[in-house]
Amino acid sequence: MADCIRVPQLLLFFCVSSLFRPSRADANGLAKARPVAANLQNLPGGAGALPAAAERNPAPGGGASAPRKRSGGWKLSEEAVCRDDLTRLCAKETWNNNLAVLECLQDKKEETEIAAECSHLLWNYKLNLTTDPKFESVAVDVCRATISEIKECAAEELGKGYLVSCLVEHRGNISDYQCKQYITKMTSIVFSDYHLICGFTDKCRDDINTLHCGSITSGDKDIHSQGEVIACLEKGLVREAEERPGAHPIKDECKKAIMRVAELSSDDFHLDRYLYFSCRDDRERFCESTLAGEGRVYKCLFNHKFEEAMSERCREALTTRQKLIAQDYKVSYSLAKACKSDLRKYRCSADTGVPRAREARLSYLLLCLESAVHRGRVVSGECQGEMMDYRRMLMEDFSLSPEIVLHCRSEIEGHCSGLHRKGRTLHCLMRVGRGDAGAVDANCQRALQTLIQEADPGSDYRIDRALNEACESVIQTACKHIRNGDPMILSCLMEHLYTDKMVEDCEHRLLELQYFIARDWKLDPILYRKCQGDAARLCHTHSWNETSEMMPPGAIFSCLYRHAYRSVEQGRRLPIGVTDEENTTLSRDCKVEVQRILHQRALDVKLDPELQRRCMTDLGKWCSEKTEAGQELECLQDHLEDLVQDCRNVVGNLTELESEDIQIEALLMRACEPVIQAHCHEVADNQIDSGDLMECLAQNKHQKEMNDKCSVGVTHFQLIQVKDFRFSYKFKTACKEDVLKLCPNIKKKVDVVTCLSSAVRNDTLQDAKEQRVSVKCRKQLRVEEVEMSEDIRLEPDLYESCKQDINRLCQNVAFGNAQVMECLKENKRQLTQRCRQKIFRLQEAEMVDPELDYQLMKFCKHMIRRFCTESDGKNVLQCLKQNKNSELMDPKCKQTITKRQITQNTGAAAKLQAEPDPAEGVQSRHSQVLPGRSQLCAGRRRAGGSRHQLPQAQVR
């Protein structure tokens, strides 16, 4: 074995570097192992063998005497150079067993505990064992049955020193207890020095010298510093992966040797000598009851890495090992074992287009198996448990991602230094990535998105420790009805965003995470599961590679919500490049999830990737001071005409969605809950793409249950609808064909209403056999006219004409309830000429059609029901005048009737003063008012209007 030929196989065996030293938890295992150890007393390296080794490797200064033959066999305990150390450190019952003595002396914590001469004697003893071909003779004896079962080992030629390496290669398949103990014990005791790892020194000699990892002269390093050499190489490998300044490129053959050493020490932390000595106290402190083997101690220490009591040296050693696991998942024994069959089943190592080095990366394993889980495939519970541990590990310590260390260095130094523990640095970077702390480098942004994809915290919030700790109280109160770890926990938290149950720290952590989840639809497991079929059918994602798909942020979800809301049948504008055939609808389950996501995104514009990307400039230009929840989108809607074209299109599309499903506006729905419960609960419960809820809220805007927040929100939406008739869903769907036929080039809602009203009027004057405006459009036209009469701002032409007069005469009068219009009417003589002409025409229209007189209909609603149920629309005011002096007449209604009588009496004089306004470019909807107007458009009445119904024959 001294002259190694088959280095790769022997490296598997000789890579391990520690004794099997049991803690309290391992006491039973040691007791069981001692019979095997006793059988090894006659191993080569006992009587007669060690002197030869001592001659070849004399101890410095002759301190280590050559062992003498004794009738009872040579014993380490009888050597003078080790006697003091043995007496002081080792129990007397171990003295007769050379391996027990090795166990005792080799694992002492401090280097100074063992005399240098004794240390070198131990090293010479182990070296002799490794160079004597008789070493494998014991393996043949102890493992006879096992060798016959493992055909690869049975085929090995004896006397070459290859048999033991083969047994180590297949040690996971060894079932015989004594053979397994033999392989484990001899590996941990004999190969605790990197010099003894066959071929390791030759492969890594240059890198050891270049990195100054220590001397490569055999025997010069004491047993405690041997692990430091390998640890130094491992750190050099990590620095190279992170592309740190001045990093030395390690040779490929040395890299492979380092990773194999790490891999074969993955089951027992005793075999990683540097980590073992660095974490011995921490193991006793945190993992005393954890049994050694199968990577259990590693996992226990990983879980406690950020505890305050954890020593810094141990934390550093654990981090280095975690970084090696990130480069090759096989360095984690438990993960590789638990997921072996699943990796094979889902062909996670069969992608010929992916470099072999990438296949071994932890990130590749996680993405491949997470994709299988999201698609509903079965991944073993044991494997999913291991994946959960390592996903949490990635979220907890950003330094385990070399891409983040490399690309986010300036962001960490500038914004996030000193926040390393428990995922705080990562969340700080996520906050920077959101744009909350200035610009972020594009490479850093991509590295963050990739890490979130690998860790997949959307599937289980507990993976994100910072979020879990920040939101624990909210989850316990607001989301306690949801099973712990369920993906719906995140949706529940989003539903309670900006509510009394939410706490500030949770709000910040939640939005930081949701920003990245919103940019990859696969990170929402419920959406992905319910919509993957629709995405493949409608968004051209057939057979995509889940681990390497490259698509623009939010592209798939944009496609899904386009198909959820935009159809030719509904008269929606189709995005450029979308044909009628592509414009099919989503499945019901998928549509529900799309609506859920849209409701969440309405809470923060940064949760909508397309909106943020296309509107970044406009947000900075128009809305930089709008920092409250929901204000940014409202600001963009207010400045719709000022936005660049791309941004205007995105905001317009979202506004159209809101008109159809106002429940997308979660903040508005919360504010309007009282009025919804009192007046609109039926349409809210049955809200299916109809726009009824917003119409109901507008009609009940002045009910006692209405609060300021709800009223402001509803009015805002009404004002936005004025900008484009397509923002009014019910009007658009009722009149889409009429608009295309009669008003094709008109966009503003008030102009469309005027255009259609003119068509109705002209058809009536000309006694047309068939009205050009459809019945359903005429009915909705009446609803829009009544709604517009409630607030002067809903008629931009009238509002602009009278703005100066409003500021001068009505500055203390609130908008809404037609109060500003009433103020202008009462001050008609003081108005400017243009405003006076507009108000005159408005009053003239209201006299002909009292249903357009908002205040009359509001104050006299009950009186109309009492006295005028038989009157048609044009005669309502006449009926009320006839009953004005009744004892049952409401005082407010009576006062309003009196005002209208005065207006009628002075109307003739006012008409003489009114002259045509040459500045008027667009025909007003109040101009050329004709008798019988209410009869032309009468239909179903809404809350706030009269209940009387015209004969059906009058509505063509």
N, C-alpha and C positions, 0 to 999 in steps of 0.2 A: 504493500500500500504506500510505501514511501515514494516509490516511482509511479506516480498516478498516470494512468493512461485514459481511463474513462472518467474524466473530470466531472462532466455534468451529473452523472449518476451519483458519484461519490460526494459531490457538493450537497446533494439532498440530505446525505447522512451527516456530513461533518459540519453543517452550517450551524447547528445548535450550540449554545454557548453558556450553559449554566448547570449547576448542580440541581438535583431534586431535593430541595430543602423544605420540609413541610412546615407550615404554620400550625397553629392549634387545630385548624380545620382539616389538616392533612395527616394528623397523627395516625388515624386508622390506616390510611393508605401506606404509611411508612412501615407500620407493623406488619402489614401483609407483604410488603416488599422485602422484608429482611430475609426470609428464607432464600429468595433468589440471590440476594447479595451475599449470603453465606456460601452459596454454591460457587460464587465467583472468586473465592479465595485463591483458587489454583489457576486463575487466569494467567496467561503470559504477562509478565511484568511482576510476577511474584518471585519466588526464589530463583536466583540465577539470571533472571531476565533483566532486572533493573540495574544490576552492576554494569552490564554492557551499555545500557543507556547512560548511566552516570559517567562512564568513561568517555562516551561520545560528547556528552554535554556536561562537563564538570561545573560544579557550582562556583561562582566567583569567589576567589580567595580560599577555595577549598572548604568552605563552610559546611557543605553538605557531604557527610561521610558516606562512603559506599555501603549499601546495606549488606548485612552478613546473612549467610544461610543458617537456618536453625532447623532443628529436628521437627519442630511444630510448624514450619513454614515461616517465611519472612514476613515481618509485621512492621508497618509504619510506626506504630506506637513505641517500638523499641529503638528507633533512631534518636540519637542524642540531640540532633538539631531541632527536633520537633517535640521533645519530651516536655519541656516547660509549657509550651503552648497547649499541648494535649492535656496536661494536668490541670491547667488553669481554665480551659474553655470547654472540654468535652467530658461527658458523663463516662464513668469508668466502664460501664457495661459495653461501650462501643469500642474499646481499645483492641479487642481481639478481631475486629472486622475492619480490614483495610478500607473498604468502601464507606463504612460508617464514619471512619476517621476523616476520609476525604470530604464527606458531607459536612461534618462538623467544622473542619478547618477552612474549607474553601469558601464558605458563605458568611464569614465574619464581616460585620458591617464596616468597620474602620480598617484601613490598610495597615495601620500600625499595630493592629492586634496580633499579627503573626510575624515572627522573625523572618527576615529576608532569606536566610539560609533554609529555613523550613519551607518557605514558599517555593524556592527553586527546586528543592527535593521533590515536592509534590508535582511540579511541572515536569521534571525529568521522568517521574514515574508514569505520568499520563502519556508523555511522548513515546516512551518505550512500548506502552500498550498499543498505540496506534501503528507502530512500525513493525510489529511482530506478526507474521502471517498466521501464527497459531491463534490469533485473536478470534478468528471466525470458527475455530473448532468448538468453542463453547456455544456459539450460535447454532451450530449443527446439532449439538446435543440437546440444548434447551428448546429449540424451535423445530425439532424434527418433523412433527405433525404439520405444523404451519407451512414449512417449506414445501411439503408435498402438495398442499392445497393451493399454493400460489405458483402457477406454472412458470411465471417469469423468473422467480427466485430458484425454482427447482432446476432451471436450465443453466444457471450460473456455474461456471467452472470453479471448483474449489482451489484454494491456494493462491488466488489472485487478489483476494481482499475485496471482492465485489459483492459477496453475499449479504453482508450486513447492510450495505447501502441499499440493496434491493428491499430488504425487510423494512428499512426506514421508509422507503418510498411507498410501501404498501401497509404501513403500520395501522392505518385506519381500518384495514380489513382483517387484522389479526384478532382472533377470538380467544385463543389460548392464553390463559391468565399469566402463566409463568413466562411465556415467550414475550408477551406484551410488556410485562414488568422489566424483563431483561433489556429489551430494546430501549424502553423509556429511561431506565436507570443508567445504563451504560452511555447513552447519548448525553444525558445531562451532566454526568460526572466526567467523562473522558474528554468531550469536545467543548470545553469551556474556554478554549484559547483559539483565536483566529489563526494562529500559526498551524494549528493542528487540522484545520479545515483544508482538505486536500485541494490544491489548486488555487485557493483563495488569495494567498500571498502573491502568487505569480500573476494572477489576473489584476490585482489592485495595487501592486507595488508602486507603480508610478503615481497613481492617484493618492495613495497614502502619503508619499513624500511631498507631492505638490500641495496638498491640503494641510500638510504638517499635522497629520493625525497621529504621529508617534513613530517610534523606531520599529523597523521590520526585522531586527535581529532577534532570533529565537532566544527566549529566556530573559531578554532585557526588560520586559514589561511584567510587572507583578500581576497576579490573578485579577485584581480589582480594576486594573486599567485596560485589560484586554477588551472588555465590552465598550470602552470609550473609543477605541479605534474604529469599530464598526459603527458606533453612534456618530462619530465624526464624519464617516463616509455617508451615512444616511442623511445627515444635515446638509452635506454638500450636494447630495442628490436633490433634496428639497429646494435648496437655493437655486439650483440650475433650473428646476421646473418652474419656479416663480420668476425666473429671469432677473434675479437681483443683480445690481451693479457689482462687477468683479467676480461673478460666479464662475467657477472652474468647470469646464465641460468634462464630465467623467466618461471614461471609455465605455463603450456598449457592453463589453464582456464583464467589466467590473459592475456596471449597473445591474446586469442580470444576476451576478453573484450576490450583490447586496439584497436584491428583492427576494432571491431564493432563501437567503439566511432569514430574512424577515418572515417569509411565508412559513418556513419550517419551525419557526419559534412561535407560531401563532396560537398553538393550542395551550401552551403553558408559559406563563409570564416569567418563570424561573429561567427560561432559555434565552430571554433577552437580558443579557447581563447588565447592561447599562441601566435599563429601566428597572430591573430587579433591585439593584443597589440604590437607585434614586428613590424608589417608592416603597422600600421595605417598611418604614414607619407608617406611611400612609395606608399600606395594605392592612396593617394591624389596626389602624385607627378606623378605617371605613369598611373594610371587607374581611374582617376577622373570621366570620362564619361562612365565607364563600369558599367552596371547594376548588382546589386547583384543577386545571385541565379543561379542555374544550373551550378555551378562551374566556372562561367565566370571570377570572380575576381582572383581565383586561377590561371587560365590559363594566364590571363594578367600579373600577377606578375611573373609567371614562365618565360614568354617571356622576361622579363626585368631583370632577376636574375643577369646577369653579367654586367649590366650597371654600370658605375663608380659611379653614384649617388645613387645606391641602398645601403641601410645601411647593415652593416655586420650582425647585429642581424636578420634582415628580411631574408637575404640570407641564413643564417643558418637554420632558421625555414622552409623556402621553401624547402631547400635540404632535411631536415628530412621528410617532407611530401612526396616529390618525392620518397624517399627511401621506404616509406610505400606503395606507389602506385606500385613500382617495386615488392614488396612482394605480393600485392593483388590489381589487377586492379580495383576492385570495390571501392577502396578508391578514385578513380577518377569518380565523378558523370557523367561527360559528356561522358567519354569513355565507361563506363558501359551501359549508356542509349543508345548511338549511335550504339553500336555493339551488343546489346542484341540479336536481331533477327538473325544476321549473325553468332554469336557464336552457337546458337541453330541449325541453318540451316546446318552448316558445322561440327556439332558434336564436337566442340572444348572442350567440357566438358564431353565427353562420353567415353574417353579412360580408360577402367577399369584397364589397366596395369600401369597407371600413378597415383602417390599419389595425393590425393585431394589438398594438399598444393601446389603442382606444377601446378595443373590446374589453380589455382587462380593467379599464377605469371604473371606479365605483359609480360615477355618473351614468355611464352607458348601461350598466346593470339596472340601476334604479329606473331610468327612463323606459327601458325595454319592458321590465316587469310591471311598472306602474301603468304603462299603456295596456298591457294585458288585463290588469284589474279593471281599468276604466271601461274596457270593451266588454266587461262581464265575464271574462275568462276566469277559470279557477286557478288561483295561486295558493299554495299550501299556507296554512295559518302560521306555521313555524317560520317560513320564509318571510311572510308579511310582517311578523313580529320583528325579525332582524332588520328588515328594510325600515321599519318605523324607527328603530333605535338609531340607525345611521342617517336617516333624514333629519331627525331631531339634532343629531350631532352637527350636521352641515349648517342648520339654522342657528345653532348656538355659538359656533366659532367660525367667523368669516375667513380666518387664516387657513382653513382647510381647503379653500378654493384658490388654487394658484392664479386663476384668471382675475379674481377680485384683488388679490395681493398685488398683481402686476398692474392692472388697469385702473384701479381705484386708489392708488397710492396718494395722489395729491388731494383727493376728496377726504380720505381718512385723516391726513395730516392737517388739512384746513378746517374740517368740520367735526371730525369724529374721534379725535385722539383721546385716550384715557377712558374709553367706553368698551373695553374689549370683552368683558364677561357677559355671559347669559344672553347673547344675541343682541346686546345693545348697540354694538358697532354696526351690525348689519341693518338694524332698523334705522339707525342714523343715516346710513348710506341710502336706504330706501326713501327716507324723507328728502334727502338731497336729490335722488332720482325723480321724485315727484315734482321737483322744481320749487320746493318750499324753501330752499336755501341757496338759490342761485343756479347757474347752469351746471350741467354734469357732462363729463366726457362721454362720447357715444360708445366707446369701448367699455367703459365702466357700466353704462346703462345696460349693454348687452350681457355683460358678465353677471349683473344682478338678476336680469330676467332668466338667464340660464340656471343660476343657482335656485331660484324659486321653482323653476320647472323640475329640477332634480329633487328638491326636498318635498315638493307638492304639499304644502301646508293647507291648501284648500280642501283636501280630503279629510284632514283631521287637525283641528286647530291646536291640539296639544303638541304637535310637532314644533310649533313656534312658541318657544318658552317665554319670550318677552310678551307676546300677545296673551298667552295663557295666564301669566301672573297679573298682567294689567287688567284683564277682563274677568277675572275669577268672580268678583262680587256681582257683576252684571249677569253673568251666566247663571249664578246661583239664584238670582231673583227673577230675571226676565226670561230665561231660557231653561228653567229647571224641568220643564215638561219634555225636553228633548234628550234622548239618550246621550250619555257622555261619549264624546268622540265623533258623533254623527256630523256629516258635512253640513247639515242644516243649521248647526250652531252659528256658523258665520253669517248665514242669511238672517237668523234671528237677531244677531248683534246689529246687522245693518238696518233691520226694521226698527230698532230702538235707538238708532243714531239721532242725536239732537233731541232726545227725550229726557225726562227727569231721571230715568233709570240709568242713563249712560254716565260714565265718569270720564274725565278729560283724558287721562292717560290711556284708557282703553280706546277712546275715540281716535287718538293720534295713531296708536299701533294698528288699529283696524284699517284706517284709511291708507296707511303706508303699505300694508299688505294687499289690500283690494286694488290698489293702483296697478300692481303687477299681475294679479289674477285677471283683471279686466282686459289685459293685453294678450291673453292666450286662453281661448275658450275651453281648452282641455284641462285647465287648472280648476275649473268648476265641475266636479265630478258628476253632479246631478244633471246639469245642463248637457254635459258631454254624453252621458248615458241615454238621456231622453231624446237627444237631437242628432246623434251621430248618423242615423239612417237618413234623416232629412238633409244633413250636410252633404252626405255622399250623393244623394239624389239631386239636390238643387244647387249645390255650391261647387260641384266638380272636384270633389276630394276623393274619388274612387281609389281605393287601395293605396292611400298615402302611407308613407313611411313615418310611423308615429315618432320615431326617435330623431329624425333628421328633417322633418317638414319645415320648410322656410316660407313663411307667408307674412304679409304686412300685419302689424299689430292690429288686432280687432277685425281682420278681414272676414273671417268666417262668421263672427257674430253679426257683422253688418249685413252679410248676405242673409242670415236667418231672419233678422227683424224686418228686412226688406220684404221677404216673402210672407212674414207674419201679418204685415199691415198693408203692403202695397199690392193691389191687384187691379187689373184693367176693369173688372166688373164694378169696382168701387170708384172708378174715375180718378185714380191716383196717377200722378206723374211717374213715369218709369224712368229709372236712372239710365244714363247714356250707355248703350251697349247691351241692354237687357231686352230680350224679345218677349213676345206674348207667350211663347211656348215655355220659356223658362219661368214665367211668372205664375207658378202654381203655389198652392197654400201649404202650410206646415201641418203636421199631425197635431192633434189636440194636446197631447202630453208635451210636445216640444214647444208649442205656442204658449202654454202656461209658464214654462221655464223662461222663455224669452221675455214674457211680460214681467216676470219676477226680477230678471236682471235689469230691465229698463227702469223699473221702479227704483232699484238701488242706485243706478247711474244718475238718476235725476237729482240725487242728493249732492252731487259734486261733479262739476264739469270735467275734472281730471280723471274720473272713472270712465269717461267716454274717449277712447284713444283717437277716433276720427275727429271728434269735435275739438279736442285739445290740439291735435296736429294742425288742422286747417285754420283754427281760429287763434293761434298763439299770438300773432301780431295784433289782432283786434282786441283780444283780452287785455293786452298791455296798454293799448291805445285808449280804449273806452272804459274799461272795467277794472282798472288797477286798484281802485279804492273800494270795490265791492267785495268785501271779505266775509260777509255773513253767509250762512248756508243757503244755497239756492239763488243768491243774488247775481252770480255771474251769468247764468243762462238768461235770467230776466233782463239783465243789462244788454246782452247780445241781441235779444229780441227787441228791446227798445230802440237799438241802433241798427235795426235790420237794413235800412236803406244805405247806411254808411259802411257796411261791411264789405270786405273783398268778396269776389264772386264765389270762391270755394267755400268760404265760411258762411256766406249768406245761404248757399244751398244746403249745407249741413244743418244750420239753425232752422231753416224753413222746413226741412224734412222732420226734424224733431218736433217742431210746433204743430205740424200736421198730425203727427202721432198723438200728441197731447189732446188735440181737438177730438180725436176719436176715442181715446182712452185717457181721460184726465186723471185717472187713478195712478198713472205713471208719476204724476207730481205728488210724491209721498208727503212732502212737507205741507202742501196745500190740503191734502186729504186729512191730515191730522188737525190742522187749524179749523177745518170745516166739519169736523165730526159732529158737533151738536146740531147744526142745521141739517146735515145729512140724515141723522137719526130722526129728527122731528118732521122733515118735509120730503126727503129724497131717498128714504131707505129702500124703497121698492126698486127704483132704477139703479141704485148702488149695488143691490144684491144681484140684480140681473144684468149688470153691465157687460154686454158682449158687443164690442165694436159699434156702438150706436151714437155716442155723443150726447145721450139723454141726461147724463149726470151734470155736465157743465151747464146745459140749458136749464135744468132744474135749479141749480145754484144761482144762476143769473136771475131767474124769476123770483127767487126768495132771498134776494140780497139784502132786503130791508126788514126781514123778520126779526123778532126779538132774540132768537137764538143765534143770529149772525154776530160774529165778533169782528174786531178790526182787522186781524190778520187774514181771516177768510175773505172779508169784503175787499181788502186791498188786492188779494190774490185773484179773485174772480174778476175784478175790474181790470186788473193788468191783462188778463187773458182776453177780455172783451176788447181792450184797446189794441192788442196785438192782432186780433181777428180783422180789425179795420184795414190793416196793411195789405191783406191778401184774402180774397174770399175763400180760398182753399183752406185757410186756417179755421174756418167754421165748418166742421164735418157735416152736420145735418143739412146746412144750406147747400154745401157743395154736392152731396150725394143726391139731394132732391132736385137740384137745378143744373146738374152737370151738362146734360144734353141741351138744355135751353141756353146755357151760357155759350157753349161751343157753337150753337146755331145762330144766336141773336147778338151775342156780345163777345166775340172771339178774342178781341185784342184788349179787353179791359181786365185789370187785375185787382184794383182796390175794391173792397167789398161795397162801400157806399155807392161807388159808380156802377157796380154791377146791379145793385138794388134799384138804382135810378133807371138804368137801361131796361131792366125787365119790367119795372112798373110802367115805363113809357110804352112798352110793347103791349101790355095789358090794356092801358088806357086807349091807345090808338085802335086796337082791335074792337074795343067796346064802342067807340065813337063811330067807327065805320060799319058797325053791325056785321062784323065778320062771322061767317058761318062757323068757323072753328078758331078758338083761341090758339095763338102760337105758343103761349106759355102753358106748360102742362099743369094739371090740377094739383099734383103734389108739390110742384114748385110754387104755385100761387099760395098754397097753404103755408109753406115755410117762409115765403116772402113776407106774409103778414106777421109772422113771429119775429122776423128780423127787424121789421119797421117798428114794432112795439118796443122791442129791446133797445133799439137805437134812440128812442125818444126818452129813455131814462137818464141819459148822461150826455151832455152837449159834446163831450170829447169823442163820443162815438160817431159824430158827424163832423169830420175834420174841416170841411169847407165852412160850415156855420161857426165852428169854434175859432178858426183862424180869422174869420171876418169880425168876430166880436171879442177877440182876446183883449184888445186895448180897453174896451168898455167893461169887460169883466174885472180887469185889474183896477179900474177906476171906481166902478159902482158896486161891485159884488165881491170884493176881495175877502170878505169874512164869511162868505157863503160856501158851504161844502158842495163838492160835485156829487152827483148821484141824486136819485129821487126827483130828478128834473128841477132841482132847487135853483140852479144857476139860470136855467131858462125862465123860470118864474120870476126871478129877480130882474132879468133883462126886460121881460114883459111889463113889469111894474114901473120900470124906469125908461119906458120906450121913448118918451119925449126927449130924453137926454142922450140918446144913443147917437153914434156916428151914423152917417147916411147909409153906408153899406150894411152895417149891422142891423139898422132899423128896417131896411128892405128885407133882410133875411128873416127877421123876427115876424114881420108882417106876413110873409108867405107861410111861415110856420103856423101862425095863428089861423090863417085862412084855411090851410089844410086840416087843422084840428076841428074847425067849425064844420067842414064838410064831413069829416070822418072822426068823430069824438074818440074812437078807440085809440087814436094816436096821441091823445091828450093824456099824458102819463099821470099828472096830478089829479085830473078829474076822475080817471079810472081808479086811482088808488084810494082817494078819499070817499068816493061814492060807490065803491064796489058793492057793499052790502045794500045800499039804497037802490041800486040798479036791480039787484035780486028781489028786493021787496016790491018795487013799483013798476019796473020796466021789463019784465020777463017776456012780454009779448012784442016789445019794440025791436025793430031791426037796428043795425049799427048806426045809420045816419040820423035816426030819430031819438037816440038815447038822450042827448042834451035837451031836446024839446020835452021829452017825457019827464026828465028831472025838474025842469023849470015849472012844469004844471004841478008838481008835487012838492015844490020848494017850501011852501008854508005849512005843510002837514006837521002835526005834533010829533010824528014818528021820524021826521027828517033829522039826520045826523047834523050837528052844528058845523063841523068842518066841511061836510059836503055842501051844505047850504051856502057857506061862505065862498066856496069855489064856484058854485053855480052863479052867484052874484057877480063875481069877477068876470065870468065868461059872458054874462049879459051885458056888462059894461063894454067889454071888448066888441061884442056884436054891434052895439049902438054907435060906437066910435069907428067902426070898421070902414064905413063909407068915406069919412073924412081922411082916415089914414091912407086909403087907397088913392085919393086925389094927390096926396103928398108923395106917394111912392113913384119913383121913376126907374126905368130899366138901368141896370148896372153894366156899363160897357166893359168893366174889368172881369166880368164873370165868364170864364172859359168853358166850364163844364156845367151842363144843365143840372140845377138843383132838384132834389127829389121832392121839394115843396113847390116847384114852379108849375104853372098851368094845371092847377088843381081842378078836377072836374067833379060834378055832383055824382053821388052814388059810388064813391071810391071803395067804401068798405064792403059794398055788395060784390065788387069785382074779385076781392081776394079773401072773402070771409071763409073761414075753415074752423078747425078745432081751436078752442080758446085755451090759453095758458093761465096759470095763476097770476092774478093781478089784472086780468082783462075781464070783459063781460062774459057771462055764461050763455047769453041768448044765441040761438043758432038760426041762420038764414035757411030758407027753403032750398033743397038740394038743386032745384032747377036753375037757381041763380048762379051756381058755380059750374062753369063749363069745364 
